[in-house]
Amino acid sequence: MYGINMEKSMNELFEMQKKCAKGIDVMLNMKDAEVDATPKELVYEEDKMKLYHYKPLVKNPCKVPTLITYALVNRQYMMDIQQDRSVIKNLLELGLDLYIIDWGYPTAEDMYLTMDDYINGYMNNAADYIMKSKKLDKLNLIGVCQGGTFSTIYSALHPEKVKNLVTMVTPIDFDTNDGLLFKWGKYLNIDSMVDAYGNIPGSLMNSGYMMLKPFQLMLDKYIGVVDNMDSPDIMQNFMRMEKWIFDSPDQAGETIRQFVKDLYQENKLIKGTLELGGNKVDLKNINMPLLNIYAEHDHLVPPSASIPLNDLVSSKDTKLYPVPVGHVGMYVSSKSQRDVAPTLATWIKERSK
């Protein structure tokens, strides 16, 4: 009567029932999503911070070790989330000697930690440990997202310790309106939030990030799960990503207060008025080679927040490297594995002789 093909509709319903039944079986028999699987060894720890050294995967790795510093707000195993798409494993196979900082999970006793504690304290102590163990006076830095901001600040304060600096999807110029996060940050009443919570809950931070792309991050991906729920491989990858998304540490109150007020709201890093440990952070002190990698479709750290860094340092050896991916795609996309990791490894090795 209304042009409905009842036989076709019934067949589609039966097929969906079969898919759902198989999907339930897949979910019931799915093992815990394995992440962070590349072999590594705990070599140094201080309070909540842990420093790991990855087992080299080539006979003669790069002589200058590389320290990876990730953001505080998410877990660093995004770079090693699955073995067939692991930036870490890829870089090791390409000959780098890698260390990585795990910031851990702040508790109430950590609410008074500042950016100075993280950068001139934990990060500097980790770098000193690596250099002492390798009998070297310099190391390479790879900074990711907020960890890239920290690595940039560290390189400006301790240029004598940094051989080469790599920043990935790193916010530097916070006076941009290209990303919704940067618009929010300018008007966020962070004082009231820190005074109320102490440490800012990771779950609260996650809710804010999801609101940046609500349909894609809270609706579309779950609709997509229904279409693929009978595929064990696709579901396993989905669960890995979900595990990472919701594994969000709380943020030390005083650190996030300073990060929001000094950077998002006053843009002090660009203005040259940021101070840590009583010292001004002067980006002109960055005189080592710089590779600035940014994602062209990044909704969290837009290109306009990353690109200016190259014009603010004094190094004569700088490179901007745009990648046609989003923020997370920088680590898990085929483009990242095929192009980004080899380019990064080659760049570092050529400058670490």
C-alpha positions in Angstrom: 0.0 0.0 0.0 2.8 2.4 0.9 5.4 0.9 -1.5 7.0 -1.1 1.3 8.7 -4.3 0.1 7.8 -6.5 3.1 9.9 -9.5 2.0 13.0 -7.2 1.7 12.3 -5.6 5.0 11.9 -9.0 6.7 15.2 -10.2 5.2 17.0 -7.1 6.4 15.5 -7.6 9.9 16.7 -11.2 10.0 20.1 -10.2 8.8 20.4 -7.6 11.5 19.3 -10.1 14.1 22.0 -12.5 12.9 24.6 -9.7 13.0 23.6 -8.7 16.5 23.7 -12.4 17.7 27.2 -12.8 16.3 28.2 -9.4 17.7 27.1 -10.5 21.2 29.1 -13.6 20.8 32.1 -11.6 19.7 31.8 -9.2 22.6 31.4 -12.1 25.1 34.5 -13.8 23.9 36.7 -10.7 23.4 39.8 -10.6 25.4 40.9 -7.4 27.2 42.1 -4.9 24.7 45.9 -5.1 24.7 47.7 -1.8 24.6 51.2 -0.5 25.4 52.7 -3.9 24.3 56.1 -2.9 23.0 58.7 -4.3 25.5 60.1 -1.6 27.8 61.9 -1.4 31.2 61.2 0.9 34.1 64.5 2.7 34.7 63.7 5.6 36.9 60.7 6.8 39.0 60.0 9.8 41.2 56.6 10.2 43.0 54.0 9.4 40.4 56.3 9.8 37.4 57.9 6.8 35.8 60.5 6.7 33.1 60.7 3.7 30.7 63.3 2.6 28.3 62.1 0.7 25.3 64.1 -2.4 24.3 66.0 -1.5 21.1 64.9 -3.4 18.0 68.0 -2.8 15.9 71.6 -3.9 16.5 73.1 -0.4 16.6 70.4 2.2 17.5 70.9 6.0 17.3 73.8 7.1 19.6 71.8 10.0 21.0 68.7 8.8 23.0 65.3 10.3 22.5 62.9 11.2 25.3 59.2 11.3 24.5 57.0 13.6 26.7 53.3 13.1 26.3 50.4 15.3 27.6 49.2 15.2 31.2 45.6 14.8 30.2 45.8 11.5 28.4 47.9 8.3 28.6 51.0 8.0 26.5 50.2 4.5 25.2 48.2 6.1 22.3 51.6 6.0 20.6 51.7 2.2 21.2 48.0 1.4 21.1 48.3 -1.6 18.8 51.3 -3.4 17.4 50.4 -3.1 13.7 49.9 0.7 14.1 52.4 1.6 16.8 54.5 4.7 16.3 56.8 3.6 19.1 57.4 0.2 17.5 57.9 1.8 14.1 60.5 4.3 15.5 62.4 1.5 17.2 62.5 -0.5 14.1 63.8 2.6 12.3 66.7 2.8 14.7 65.8 5.2 17.5 66.7 4.7 21.1 63.5 5.6 22.9 62.6 6.6 26.5 59.1 7.7 27.5 57.7 9.5 30.5 54.5 8.1 32.2 53.1 10.9 34.3 50.9 8.5 36.3 47.6 9.5 38.0 47.7 12.5 40.3 45.9 12.2 43.7 44.9 14.8 46.3 48.5 15.1 47.5 49.6 16.3 44.1 47.2 19.2 43.7 49.8 21.8 44.5 52.3 20.6 41.8 53.1 23.4 39.3 54.4 23.5 35.8 57.8 24.2 37.3 57.6 20.9 39.2 56.7 19.0 36.0 59.2 20.6 33.7 62.2 21.7 35.9 61.6 18.9 38.3 60.4 15.6 36.9 61.2 16.1 33.3 64.6 17.5 34.0 65.4 14.7 36.4 64.4 12.1 33.8 66.6 13.8 31.2 69.5 14.0 33.6 69.1 10.3 34.3 69.2 9.4 30.6 72.2 11.5 29.9 74.1 10.2 32.9 73.3 6.5 32.0 74.4 7.1 28.4 77.4 9.3 29.4 76.2 12.1 27.1 75.5 15.8 27.7 72.6 16.1 25.3 69.5 14.1 24.3 66.7 14.4 21.7 63.2 15.4 22.7 59.9 14.5 21.1 57.0 16.4 22.7 53.4 15.5 22.0 50.4 17.9 22.4 50.7 19.5 25.8 53.9 17.4 26.2 55.2 19.4 23.2 54.5 22.6 25.0 56.4 21.3 28.0 59.3 20.1 25.7 59.5 23.6 24.1 59.6 25.3 27.4 62.2 22.8 28.6 64.4 23.4 25.5 64.2 27.2 26.1 65.2 26.8 29.7 67.9 24.1 29.2 69.1 24.5 25.6 72.5 23.0 26.5 70.8 19.7 27.2 68.8 19.3 24.0 70.4 18.0 20.8 67.2 18.1 18.6 63.6 19.1 19.4 60.6 17.5 17.7 57.1 18.9 18.5 54.0 17.0 17.4 50.5 18.6 17.4 51.8 21.1 19.9 50.0 24.3 21.1 52.4 27.3 21.2 50.3 30.3 20.1 47.2 30.3 22.2 45.8 33.5 20.8 43.8 31.7 18.0 40.1 31.2 17.5 40.4 28.4 15.0 39.6 25.7 17.6 36.6 25.6 20.0 38.9 24.6 22.8 40.9 27.8 22.5 37.8 29.9 22.5 36.6 28.2 25.7 40.0 28.4 27.3 39.9 32.2 27.1 36.8 32.5 29.2 37.1 29.4 31.5 36.9 30.3 35.2 39.7 27.9 36.1 40.2 29.5 39.5 36.7 28.5 40.6 37.1 25.0 39.2 40.4 24.3 41.0 39.2 25.9 44.2 36.1 23.6 44.1 37.7 20.3 42.9 41.4 20.6 43.9 42.5 18.3 41.1 40.3 18.6 38.0 38.7 15.2 37.4 39.7 13.4 34.2 36.0 12.5 33.5 35.2 16.2 33.5 38.0 17.0 31.1 36.7 14.1 28.8 33.2 15.5 28.8 34.5 18.8 27.6 36.6 17.2 24.8 33.6 15.2 23.6 31.5 18.4 23.4 34.0 19.7 20.8 32.6 17.2 18.3 29.4 15.8 19.9 27.9 14.0 17.0 31.1 12.4 15.8 32.5 11.5 19.3 29.2 10.7 21.1 26.9 9.4 18.4 28.4 8.5 15.0 31.1 6.1 16.3 28.5 4.0 18.3 26.2 3.8 15.2 29.3 2.6 13.3 29.9 -0.1 16.0 26.5 -1.7 15.1 27.6 -2.1 11.5 30.8 -3.8 12.5 30.0 -5.6 15.7 30.3 -9.0 14.2 33.9 -8.3 13.2 36.4 -9.3 16.0 39.3 -7.2 14.6 37.3 -4.1 14.2 35.7 -4.4 17.6 39.0 -5.1 19.2 40.4 -1.9 17.7 37.3 0.0 18.8 37.7 -1.3 22.4 41.4 -0.3 22.4 40.5 3.3 21.5 37.6 3.4 24.0 40.0 2.2 26.7 42.4 5.1 25.9 39.7 7.7 25.6 38.3 7.0 29.1 41.6 6.4 30.7 42.0 10.1 31.6 44.1 11.0 34.7 42.9 13.9 36.9 44.8 17.1 36.4 47.0 18.6 39.2 45.1 21.7 40.3 47.9 24.3 40.3 49.4 23.0 37.0 46.1 23.3 35.1 45.4 26.6 36.7 48.7 28.0 35.5 48.4 26.3 32.0 45.0 27.9 31.4 45.7 31.3 32.9 49.3 31.8 31.6 48.9 30.2 28.2 45.2 30.0 27.1 44.2 33.4 28.6 47.4 35.5 28.6 49.5 33.8 25.9 52.6 34.4 27.9 54.8 31.8 26.0 54.4 33.9 22.8 54.8 37.2 24.6 58.0 36.1 26.4 56.5 36.8 29.8 56.1 33.2 31.0 58.2 32.4 34.1 59.1 29.1 35.6 61.4 28.7 38.6 62.1 32.4 38.6 63.4 32.3 35.0 61.8 33.8 31.9 61.0 31.4 29.1 62.6 32.9 26.0 61.9 30.9 22.9 64.9 32.6 21.2 67.0 30.3 23.5 65.9 27.4 21.3 68.9 27.2 19.0 68.9 23.4 18.3 67.3 21.9 15.2 63.5 21.9 15.3 61.0 19.7 13.5 57.5 21.0 14.0 54.9 18.4 13.0 51.2 19.4 12.9 47.9 17.8 11.8 46.0 19.7 9.1 42.6 18.5 10.4 43.3 18.8 14.1 40.1 19.9 16.1 42.1 20.0 19.4 45.3 21.8 18.3 44.7 23.7 15.1 47.6 24.4 12.8 47.5 28.1 13.7 48.5 27.2 17.2 51.5 25.2 16.2 53.0 26.9 13.1 54.2 30.1 14.7 56.9 28.3 16.7 59.4 28.1 13.8 59.5 31.9 13.5 60.0 32.4 17.3 63.2 30.3 17.8 66.8 31.2 16.9 67.6 27.9 15.2 68.7 28.1 11.6 67.6 24.4 11.1 63.8 24.4 11.3 61.2 22.4 9.4 57.4 22.6 9.3 55.8 19.2 8.5 52.1 19.3 7.9 50.2 15.9 7.9 46.7 15.6 6.4 45.2 13.8 9.5 43.4 14.7 12.7 44.8 14.8 16.2 44.6 11.1 17.0 45.3 10.2 13.4 48.9 11.5 13.9 49.5 8.2 15.8 47.2 5.5 14.5 46.6 6.3 10.8 48.3 4.4 8.0 49.7 7.8 6.9 51.4 8.1 10.2 53.0 4.7 10.0 53.9 5.0 6.4 55.2 8.6 6.3 55.4 10.4 9.6 57.5 7.8 11.6 60.1 7.4 8.8 60.4 11.1 8.2 60.8 11.7 12.0 63.4 8.9 12.5 65.4 10.0 9.5 65.4 13.6 10.6 66.6 12.7 14.1 69.3 10.3 13.0 70.8 12.7 10.5 71.2 15.3 13.3 72.4 12.9 16.0 75.8 11.9 14.5 
